[in-house]
Amino acid sequence: MYELNEYEYSITTKYRYKLWSKFVKACKEYELIKPGDRILVCISGGKDSMLMAKLFQQLLRHSDFDFEAKYVVMNPGYNEKNLTLIKENLNKLNIPAEIIATNIFEIANKQVKSPCFLCAKMRRGALYNIAQKMNCNKISLGHHYDDVIETTLMNLLNAGSFQTMLPKLHSTNFPGLELIRPMYCIREKDIIGWKNYHHLEFLECACKFTEENKKAYDEIGSSKREETKRLIHALLKYNPQVEKNIFISTTNVVLEKVLGYKIGDQKITFLDHYDDKNDDDE
């Protein structure tokens, strides 16, 4: 019989409600995993993806249907110190992950301007290619609840659009592949709580561009996501339920009360159907 280590044991005991139950909830509510799935569990080396791998290991033991999980660390060009930390954590947490080397950092850092967009695009493409080679039909990323509400607010404030980070989506460039986010309902503070409870240290940011341009980066300030985190924290003083309400708003869009919306490339405005019915006075 398999004996749970301390990291696994706490997931289904001390953190059962905050981590395990919410992981299972997302998988069931959004139908993320189905019988026969072969899932590429993508590990970056950070706290979120490392915990996700442990949650998948637990799910494989308790699931009432068969599926497979392949654990992979796509190395975009980490320095030796960061790569060593990843290997140590994989060994400590008993995660049987394959480390696949790429030269993404090297290529992206040749860009004159910030290479972040190119790097993210290349990393995603590399993961899809790896998934295809390993005969996987899904790739799993460690985005959590806080990522969802931050993305929603960032789009609203910076892009002028109301859209969110979905729990799953089909790949348009890699037919037959699907991206899933099973940590969709888990709060970041609870991931940090689990990490600190076990005195674990994971990668924070291993980006070579940030490392090599740290002074300039510090002078410019933190990223938009960090700024959005602080904004949401400040809004909690206005309404303690603001995080929950941002999340719920993505499932509670009233189309009759918006000026317009898009379906693919098609734009629809309230004027298109304005004379179809009589509205009650607001």
C-alpha positions in Angstrom: 0.0 0.0 0.0 1.2 3.5 -0.9 2.2 5.5 2.2 1.3 9.2 2.0 4.1 11.6 2.7 3.6 14.7 4.9 2.9 17.0 2.0 0.2 14.8 0.6 -1.3 14.0 4.0 -1.9 17.7 4.8 -3.7 18.2 1.5 -6.5 15.9 2.5 -6.5 16.7 6.2 -5.5 20.2 7.3 -6.1 21.7 3.9 -8.9 19.5 2.8 -11.5 22.2 2.4 -9.2 25.0 1.2 -7.2 22.9 -1.4 -8.4 19.4 -2.0 -12.2 20.1 -2.0 -11.8 23.1 -4.3 -9.6 21.2 -6.7 -12.2 18.5 -7.0 -15.0 21.1 -7.2 -13.4 22.7 -10.3 -12.8 19.4 -12.0 -16.4 18.4 -11.6 -18.2 21.7 -12.0 -16.3 22.6 -15.2 -15.9 19.0 -16.5 -12.2 19.4 -16.8 -11.2 15.7 -16.7 -13.0 12.8 -18.4 -12.4 9.1 -18.6 -9.4 8.2 -20.8 -7.8 11.7 -20.7 -4.1 11.9 -20.9 -3.1 15.1 -19.2 0.2 16.9 -19.4 0.7 18.5 -15.9 2.9 21.5 -16.6 5.2 22.5 -13.7 7.0 25.8 -13.9 8.8 25.4 -10.5 6.6 27.9 -8.7 4.3 27.1 -5.7 1.1 26.9 -7.8 2.2 24.3 -10.3 4.1 22.2 -7.8 1.0 22.0 -5.6 -1.1 21.2 -8.7 1.1 18.2 -9.4 0.5 16.9 -5.8 -3.2 17.4 -6.2 -3.2 15.4 -9.4 -1.3 12.6 -7.7 -4.1 12.5 -5.1 -6.8 12.6 -7.7 -5.4 9.7 -9.5 -5.6 7.7 -6.3 -9.2 8.7 -5.5 -10.8 9.1 -8.9 -13.7 6.8 -9.8 -12.6 6.6 -13.5 -9.3 6.1 -15.2 -7.1 8.8 -16.7 -3.4 9.5 -17.0 -1.1 12.3 -15.9 2.3 13.1 -17.3 4.4 15.6 -15.3 6.7 17.9 -17.2 9.0 20.8 -16.4 9.6 22.8 -19.5 12.9 24.5 -18.9 13.0 27.7 -20.9 16.6 28.3 -19.9 16.7 28.6 -16.1 20.0 29.4 -14.5 21.7 26.5 -12.6 20.6 27.8 -9.2 16.9 27.8 -10.2 17.1 24.5 -12.0 18.7 22.9 -8.9 15.9 24.3 -6.7 13.3 22.7 -9.0 15.0 19.3 -9.0 15.3 19.4 -5.2 11.6 20.2 -4.8 10.6 17.5 -7.3 12.6 15.0 -5.3 11.3 16.3 -1.9 7.6 16.2 -3.1 8.0 12.9 -4.9 6.9 14.2 -8.3 8.1 12.1 -11.2 8.5 15.0 -13.7 10.5 15.0 -16.8 12.6 18.1 -17.4 12.7 19.2 -21.1 15.2 21.9 -22.1 14.4 24.7 -24.5 16.2 27.9 -25.5 13.1 30.2 -25.1 14.8 32.7 -22.8 17.8 33.0 -25.2 15.5 33.8 -28.2 13.1 36.0 -26.3 15.8 38.1 -24.7 17.1 39.1 -28.1 14.1 41.4 -28.5 14.8 45.1 -28.2 11.7 45.8 -26.1 10.3 43.7 -23.2 10.3 40.1 -24.4 7.6 39.0 -22.0 4.8 38.6 -24.7 7.1 36.6 -27.0 8.4 34.5 -24.1 4.8 33.6 -22.9 3.7 32.8 -26.4 6.7 30.5 -27.0 6.3 28.8 -23.7 2.7 28.0 -24.4 3.6 26.7 -27.9 6.4 24.6 -26.5 4.0 23.0 -24.0 1.5 22.2 -26.7 4.2 20.6 -28.8 5.4 18.5 -25.9 1.8 17.4 -25.2 1.4 16.2 -28.8 4.7 14.3 -28.7 3.6 12.6 -25.4 0.1 11.8 -26.9 -1.7 14.0 -24.4 -5.1 15.5 -25.2 -5.0 18.1 -22.4 -2.5 20.4 -20.8 -3.0 21.6 -17.2 -1.8 24.9 -15.9 -1.7 26.2 -12.3 -3.8 29.3 -12.6 -5.9 29.9 -9.5 -8.9 32.0 -8.3 -6.9 35.1 -7.7 -5.4 34.9 -11.3 -9.0 34.8 -12.6 -10.2 38.0 -10.8 -7.0 39.8 -11.5 -7.2 39.0 -15.2 -10.9 40.1 -15.3 -10.1 43.5 -13.7 -7.0 44.0 -15.8 -9.0 43.5 -19.0 -11.6 45.9 -17.8 -9.2 48.7 -16.7 -6.4 48.3 -19.2 -8.0 46.8 -22.3 -11.5 48.2 -22.1 -13.1 44.8 -22.4 -15.0 42.5 -20.1 -13.5 39.0 -20.4 -12.0 36.5 -18.0 -9.7 33.6 -17.8 -11.8 30.5 -18.6 -11.4 27.2 -16.7 -10.8 25.4 -20.0 -10.5 26.2 -23.7 -9.8 24.4 -26.9 -6.6 25.2 -28.7 -7.0 26.9 -32.0 -3.5 26.2 -33.3 -3.2 22.6 -32.0 -6.4 20.7 -33.0 -7.5 18.1 -30.5 -5.7 19.7 -27.6 -7.4 21.4 -24.7 -6.1 23.6 -21.9 -7.5 23.1 -18.4 -7.1 25.1 -15.1 -8.1 22.7 -12.2 -7.0 25.2 -9.5 -9.6 27.6 -10.7 -11.4 27.8 -7.3 -8.3 27.8 -5.0 -7.3 31.0 -3.3 -3.6 32.0 -3.6 -3.4 32.7 0.2 -4.2 29.0 0.8 -1.5 27.9 -1.6 0.9 30.1 0.4 -0.5 28.7 3.6 0.3 25.1 2.5 3.8 26.2 1.3 4.6 27.9 4.6 3.2 25.1 6.7 5.8 22.8 5.2 8.5 25.4 5.1 8.9 24.9 1.3 10.7 27.3 -1.0 9.7 27.6 -4.7 10.7 29.7 -7.6 9.3 33.2 -7.5 10.3 34.7 -10.8 13.0 33.0 -12.8 12.8 35.3 -15.8 16.3 36.1 -17.2 15.1 39.5 -18.5 13.9 40.5 -15.0 17.2 39.3 -13.5 19.4 41.1 -16.0 17.4 44.3 -15.9 16.4 44.3 -12.2 17.5 47.9 -11.6 15.4 49.3 -14.6 12.5 47.0 -13.6 12.5 48.3 -10.0 12.6 51.9 -11.2 9.7 51.4 -13.6 7.7 49.6 -10.9 6.0 46.2 -10.5 4.0 44.6 -13.2 0.4 45.4 -14.0 -0.7 42.2 -12.3 1.1 43.2 -9.1 -0.5 46.6 -9.3 -3.9 45.0 -9.8 -3.3 42.8 -6.7 -2.8 45.9 -4.6 -5.8 47.6 -6.1 -8.1 44.6 -5.2 -6.6 44.6 -1.7 -7.5 48.3 -1.4 -11.0 47.7 -2.7 -11.6 45.2 0.2 -12.0 48.3 2.4 -14.8 49.5 0.2 -16.5 46.1 0.1 -15.1 42.9 1.9 -16.9 40.8 -0.8 -15.3 42.5 -3.8 -13.1 39.5 -4.7 -16.1 37.2 -4.7 -18.2 39.7 -6.6 -15.6 40.1 -9.4 -15.5 36.4 -9.8 -19.3 36.0 -9.8 -19.7 38.9 -12.3 -18.2 36.7 -15.0 -21.1 34.3 -14.6 -23.8 37.0 -14.2 -23.6 39.1 -17.4 -27.0 40.6 -18.2 -26.8 41.1 -22.0 -29.9 43.3 -22.0 -28.1 45.8 -19.9 -24.8 46.2 -21.8 -24.1 48.5 -24.8 -22.7 45.6 -26.8 -20.8 42.4 -26.9 -18.8 40.2 -29.3 -19.2 36.7 -30.5 -16.0 35.8 -32.4 -15.4 38.7 -34.8 -19.1 39.7 -34.8 -20.0 42.8 -32.9 -23.6 43.1 -31.5 -24.9 46.3 -30.0 -28.0 47.0 -28.0 -29.4 48.9 -30.9 -29.6 45.7 -33.0 -32.5 44.5 -30.9 -33.6 47.7 -29.3 -37.0 47.9 -31.1 -37.8 44.2 -30.7 -39.4 44.7 -27.3 -40.6 47.3 -24.8 -38.3 47.8 -21.9 -39.5 48.6 -18.4 -38.4 52.0 -17.1 -35.2 51.8 -15.1 
